[in-house]
């Protein structure tokens, strides 16, 4: 099974027509499907995207997001080691505004040797493999 880790940006963009990455996110979802890639969503990313959607787009879109992600993606629980590695990444790149969400996703990516589906340049800074 070939997989890619999802970051919050593309997940959110797929639901917000006013997001500058909306069309790109929809095209990439089609590409992921055509390439038969499984989208793995770390639970912290699932929660972060849901929070943004509810705050910006409303509870009904948030509910739709939960249903569609549950039906079309697989979830992944970070390990304690992932959080520890994330903390080290944040400390290593202390001159960057890297969130614990992004650092944890990078740690998972490095552990599982998977690319991250993202629009955030911080993944390049942390030397994560980015799916493009």
N, C-alpha and C positions, 0 to 999 in steps of 0.2 A: 504494500500500500504506500503510495506516494502522498506526502502531506505537506502543508504549509501552515505556519502559525499566523493567526490573524492579530493585528494590532487594532486599536480603537479607531484610528482615522478612517480606514476603508469601511469598517462596519458602520460607523456613524454616517459617513458620506453617502452610503447606499440608501439611507432613509431620508436624507435632507436634500430636496431638490435645489435649494439655494446654496449648498456647499460647493465650493469651487472644484472639488474632486468627484462630484456626484456622477457625472457621465463616465468618468474613468473607472469609478468603483463598479458601476453596473457592467461596463465592458469587461472588466477583470473578473467579475463573478461568472460571466459567460465563458471567459477563457479558462478559468479554474474548472468549470464544469466540463468543457470540451477536452481538457487535458486530464480529466478524471483525477484531479487532485482533491484530497480530503482536506477540508479546512478545520484546523484544530484551534479552538478558542480557549485560551487559559481563563479560568474562572475570574481572576481579577479584571481581565479585559472585558469579559462579558458584563460584569458589574459596572465598570467605568462607562462603557458605551451605553448601557441602559440608562444610567444616571444622566448622561448628556442628552440622550433622546427625550427622556421624560421632561427635563428642565426646559429644553429648547423647542420640542415638537409636540409635547403633550402625552398624557397617559395612554391614549388609544394607540398612538404610534409605538409607544413603549411596549404595550401589550403585544402588538403585531410583531415587533422585533423579537421579543422573547419566544413567541411561537415559531417564527421562521428560522431563527438561529437553532433552536432545539431540533427542528425538523431537518435542517440542512448542514449542520456542522457537528463535530465531535468536541466534547469538552475535555479539558486537561487541568488537573490540579497540580499547582507547583509544589515542589518538595521543600522541606526546611533548607536543604542544601542550595536550592534555587534562590531562596530569599537571602541566604548568607552570601552567595556569589553576587547577587544583585547589590547588596550593601557594599561589597568590595568594588564593584564597577562604579557605583556612585562616588565612592571615595577616590578611586583612581582618576575619574574625570570630574574632579571637584570644580573645575572652571566652567563646567557645562550645567545647564538646568535640566538634568536627567531625572525623570520621575522614577519612583519605585516600580510603577507599572511597566515602564519601558525597560528598566534594568532587569526586572524579573523575567520579562518575555525574552530578553537577550540571553539570560542565563539558561532558560529552557531551550532556546534555539541552539545554544552551544552544546548543551548536554545531549540533546537528541539529534544534533547535526541536521537541523531543519532551517529552511529559509523563512524569513518573516515578511508577511504581506503588510506593508506600511507605506506611509507618505512622510514619515518623520525622519529627518536627517540625523537625529541622535543615534539611530541604529547603525548608520555608517560610521559615526564617531566611535561607537563601542565595538566596531569591527564585526558586527553581526552580518550574516549572509542575508541579503534582502532579495525577495522574489520580485522580479521586474518583468 
